[in-house]
């Protein structure tokens, strides 16, 4: 196993070869669940599936950007891979914080907007303020972090502080403000990696600390998740920038995911993983397609996002598929996961059904509104069909509901 990893490092500056090797490596992970003698351990198929998704996202990055951004993406992907398979909590924290650097360089280095500095400040300060308490709990737990799961009995205050650092990357409502800012200022690549990969760090980390939650009565996050779903989907409706609409829809999906994780049932964990995969593929493609539109027309306003059918029917169809998957239409993976989550919620409380119903009404509305706007119109946009064609493999993954067979 480790030789494959070292071989892939050898080709680090040849993005395509690096991509090939990481693909082989992830297939080997499916076969080989633990590595002997290394600090890394793959303890569950959840993380293997996330690594698999990460590679698809990197494949979409390869077709769209220049060499520097590809190398930065490769750095971020290696950091995230080590995060998913780290064997103890301190390493987990280290890679969690390290993943900030490539994204910061991408946001600050590419483009000429002055607001970039502001959004980087947001990113850094949210990361710092929410993550330092993690080290305090590391100290309080007598350094018993040789395991990668945090499952001792702690008080609810400590659990709240512990979950804060992962909540910032989740991002739940109230801790999410850096996300739309960073998305709007970042280049397309950074957006795809932010939405598809960086938000999964928070969720995967949260899976690691759920063991402690067995002992804690923590209804607070349920309230925040329900509020976040509804408030963020309302703010989606009022967005004029297509990219920030996609960013806010990421926040709603992640609040939905938080809602299911808090139930700590096996089925809700599986539904949450499906949601992570569906959101990873879908939001990556959303940002990619909006980025393609932006590269050919130099605007991202929803008002100008039109005439796809007169320009390229192929692009129009892919765009429709992606945004329908975003609103959770069968037979997409998003529909499957959302269905599982709704069933779990209704089992817990009948009241949740009405909240989720409001959320679905609004989220279906803005996805459909964007599709209807985008299709019609008389002007001609010169869109590169070849690039969109290469991203079809990720569209197939977005509708691949057979991941469920790994858990049942």
HUSULTA-V419705 format. One record per backbone hydrogen bond with DSSP energy under -1.0 kcal/mol. CO is the residue of the C=O (numbers start at 0). NH is the residue of the N-H. E is the energy in kcal/mol with one decimal. If there is no record, write none. Layout:
co nh e
CO NH E
CO NH E
This chain:
co nh e
0 4 -1.6
1 5 -2.4
2 6 -2.5
3 7 -2.2
4 8 -1.6
5 9 -1.5
8 11 -1.7
10 13 -1.9
13 17 -2.5
14 18 -2.4
15 19 -2.1
16 20 -2.4
17 21 -2.5
18 22 -2.0
19 23 -2.2
20 24 -2.6
21 25 -2.4
22 26 -2.0
23 27 -2.0
24 28 -1.7
25 29 -1.4
27 31 -2.6
38 86 -1.1
44 48 -2.7
45 49 -1.8
46 50 -2.2
47 51 -2.3
48 52 -2.2
49 53 -2.3
50 54 -1.7
51 55 -1.4
52 56 -2.2
53 57 -2.2
54 58 -2.0
55 59 -1.8
56 60 -2.0
57 61 -2.2
60 63 -1.2
60 64 -1.3
65 69 -1.7
66 70 -2.3
67 71 -2.4
68 72 -2.3
69 73 -2.3
70 74 -2.3
71 75 -2.4
72 76 -2.5
73 77 -2.2
74 78 -2.3
75 79 -2.6
76 80 -2.2
77 81 -2.3
78 82 -1.9
79 83 -2.4
80 84 -1.5
82 85 -1.0
84 40 -2.2
87 91 -1.9
88 92 -2.4
89 93 -2.3
90 94 -2.6
91 95 -2.0
92 96 -2.1
93 97 -2.2
94 98 -1.5
96 99 -1.6
97 100 -1.2
99 103 -2.7
100 104 -2.5
101 105 -2.4
102 106 -2.7
103 107 -2.9
104 108 -2.6
105 109 -1.3
113 116 -1.3
114 118 -2.4
115 119 -2.3
116 120 -2.2
117 121 -2.2
118 122 -2.4
119 123 -2.7
120 124 -2.9
121 125 -2.6
122 126 -2.1
123 127 -2.8
124 128 -2.7
125 129 -2.2
126 130 -1.5
127 131 -2.0
130 133 -1.1
131 134 -1.3
131 135 -1.0
132 136 -1.9
133 137 -1.9
134 138 -1.9
135 139 -2.2
136 140 -1.8
137 142 -1.4
138 141 -1.2
140 143 -1.4
142 144 -1.5
144 88 -1.3
146 88 -1.1
148 150 -1.0
149 211 -1.2
154 158 -2.1
155 159 -2.4
156 160 -2.3
157 161 -2.7
158 162 -2.6
159 163 -1.2
162 166 -2.4
163 167 -1.7
166 171 -1.5
171 174 -1.6
175 178 -2.1
176 180 -1.1
177 181 -2.9
178 182 -2.7
179 183 -2.5
180 184 -1.8
181 185 -1.8
186 190 -2.2
187 191 -2.5
188 192 -2.6
189 193 -2.7
190 194 -2.7
191 195 -2.7
192 196 -2.1
192 197 -2.1
193 198 -1.3
198 202 -1.4
199 203 -2.8
200 204 -2.4
201 205 -2.0
202 206 -2.0
203 207 -1.2
204 208 -1.2
207 149 -1.9
208 211 -1.1
210 213 -1.0
211 214 -1.3
212 215 -1.1
215 217 -1.0
218 222 -1.6
219 223 -2.0
220 224 -2.7
221 225 -2.5
222 226 -2.7
223 227 -2.9
224 228 -2.5
225 229 -1.9
226 230 -3.2
227 231 -2.4
228 232 -1.5
229 233 -1.8
230 234 -2.3
231 235 -1.3
232 236 -1.1
235 238 -1.5
239 301 -3.1
240 244 -1.9
241 245 -2.0
242 246 -2.0
243 247 -2.5
244 248 -2.1
245 249 -1.5
246 250 -1.6
247 251 -2.0
248 252 -2.1
249 253 -2.4
250 254 -2.0
251 255 -2.0
252 256 -1.9
253 257 -2.3
254 258 -2.2
255 259 -1.5
256 260 -2.1
257 261 -1.8
260 263 -1.3
264 268 -1.8
265 269 -2.2
266 270 -2.7
267 271 -2.2
268 272 -2.2
269 273 -2.5
270 274 -2.2
271 275 -2.3
272 276 -2.5
273 277 -3.1
274 278 -3.1
275 279 -2.4
276 280 -2.5
277 281 -2.7
278 282 -2.6
279 283 -1.6
280 284 -2.1
281 285 -2.5
282 286 -2.5
283 287 -2.2
284 288 -2.8
285 289 -2.5
286 290 -2.2
287 291 -2.4
288 292 -2.4
289 293 -2.3
290 294 -2.5
291 295 -1.4
292 296 -1.8
293 297 -2.9
299 241 -2.8
303 305 -2.2
307 311 -2.9
311 315 -2.2
312 316 -2.7
313 317 -2.3
314 318 -2.6
315 319 -2.4
316 320 -2.6
317 321 -2.5
318 322 -2.4
319 323 -2.4
320 324 -2.3
321 325 -1.8
322 326 -1.3
323 328 -1.1
324 327 -1.0
328 331 -1.9
331 335 -1.7
332 336 -2.4
333 337 -2.7
334 338 -2.6
335 339 -2.1
336 340 -2.4
337 341 -2.6
338 342 -2.3
339 343 -2.1
340 344 -2.5
341 345 -2.7
342 346 -1.9
343 347 -1.8
344 348 -2.9
350 354 -1.2
351 355 -2.8
352 356 -2.1
353 357 -2.2
354 358 -2.2
355 359 -2.6
356 360 -2.4
357 361 -2.2
358 362 -2.8
359 363 -2.6
360 364 -1.8
361 365 -2.3
362 366 -1.8
363 367 -2.3
364 368 -2.7
365 369 -1.9
366 370 -1.9
367 371 -2.8
368 372 -2.5
369 373 -2.4
370 374 -1.9
371 375 -1.2
373 307 -2.1
374 308 -1.7
375 306 -2.8
380 382 -1.2
383 387 -1.2
384 388 -2.2
385 389 -1.9
386 390 -1.4
388 391 -1.5
390 394 -1.3
391 395 -2.4
392 396 -1.8
393 397 -1.8
394 398 -1.2
396 399 -1.3
397 332 -2.0
398 400 -1.1
400 403 -1.0
401 404 -1.3
402 405 -2.0
403 406 -1.9
